[in-house]
Amino acid sequence: MARIPGAVVAAGGLVGGYATARFTKKRPLGGAVLAAGGVAAARQWRESAGNKTAAALSAAYLAGFGGSHPLAKKVGAWPAVLGVAGGVALASWALADRRQG
């Protein structure tokens, strides 16, 4: 069975968490989606690139979540979320996913 790349899982967690919170108006539910995506991505990063890389990418995931809030005040919510999700996905691809065959 084909494996979903960590970049896709991470970006999906960030975008899905925001979308869930926004459309359900339940921030804790969005947080649960965000957390589930982060845990799943971290597990894949650890398996494919080791603990140090997984820790660095997990920190980038959390920084992306936190950084999207002030960024949203400048560019809007969706562009901010999509931008940080793209940045985390790119980092994931560069550090972990491109090693997969």
C-alpha positions in Angstrom: 0.0 0.0 0.0 1.3 3.4 -0.9 2.3 5.7 2.0 1.1 9.3 2.2 4.2 11.5 2.4 4.8 13.3 5.7 4.7 16.6 3.8 1.1 15.9 2.8 0.1 14.7 6.3 1.6 17.8 7.9 0.1 20.3 5.5 -3.2 18.4 5.8 -3.0 18.7 9.6 -2.4 22.5 9.5 -5.0 23.2 6.8 -7.5 20.7 8.2 -7.2 21.9 11.7 -7.9 25.5 10.7 -10.7 24.5 8.4 -12.3 22.3 11.1 -12.1 25.1 13.7 -13.5 27.7 11.2 -16.3 25.8 9.7 -17.5 24.0 12.9 -16.9 27.1 15.1 -15.3 24.6 17.6 -11.7 25.6 18.2 -11.0 22.5 20.4 -12.1 20.2 17.5 -9.8 22.1 15.1 -7.0 21.7 17.7 -7.7 17.9 17.8 -7.3 17.7 14.0 -4.1 19.8 14.2 -2.7 17.6 16.9 -3.6 14.3 15.1 -1.9 15.6 11.9 1.2 16.6 13.9 1.5 13.3 15.7 1.0 11.3 12.4 3.5 13.4 10.6 6.1 13.2 13.4 5.8 9.4 13.4 6.5 9.3 9.7 9.4 11.7 10.0 10.9 9.6 12.8 10.7 6.5 10.7 12.1 8.0 7.6 14.7 10.5 8.9 15.4 9.8 12.6 14.6 11.4 15.9 16.6 14.7 15.4 14.9 15.5 12.0 11.5 14.5 13.4 12.1 16.9 16.3 13.1 19.7 14.0 10.2 19.2 11.7 7.8 18.9 14.6 9.2 22.3 15.9 8.6 23.7 12.4 5.0 22.4 12.5 4.3 24.1 15.8 6.1 27.3 14.7 4.0 27.3 11.6 0.8 27.0 13.7 1.9 29.8 16.0 3.3 31.9 13.2 0.1 31.7 11.2 -1.7 33.8 13.7 0.3 37.1 13.4 0.7 36.5 9.7 -3.0 36.2 9.3 -3.4 39.8 10.6 -1.2 41.0 7.7 -2.3 38.7 4.8 -5.6 37.1 5.9 -6.3 33.8 7.5 -6.4 31.4 4.6 -3.3 32.8 2.9 -1.4 32.6 6.2 -2.5 29.0 6.8 -1.7 27.9 3.3 1.6 29.7 3.4 2.8 28.0 6.6 1.4 24.7 5.5 3.4 25.0 2.3 6.5 25.9 4.2 6.3 23.0 6.5 5.5 20.7 3.6 8.6 21.9 1.7 10.8 21.4 4.8 9.3 17.9 5.3 10.0 17.0 1.7 13.6 18.4 1.8 14.5 16.7 5.1 12.5 13.5 5.2 10.3 12.7 2.3 12.6 12.9 -0.7 14.7 10.1 0.9 11.7 7.7 0.4 11.8 5.7 -2.8 
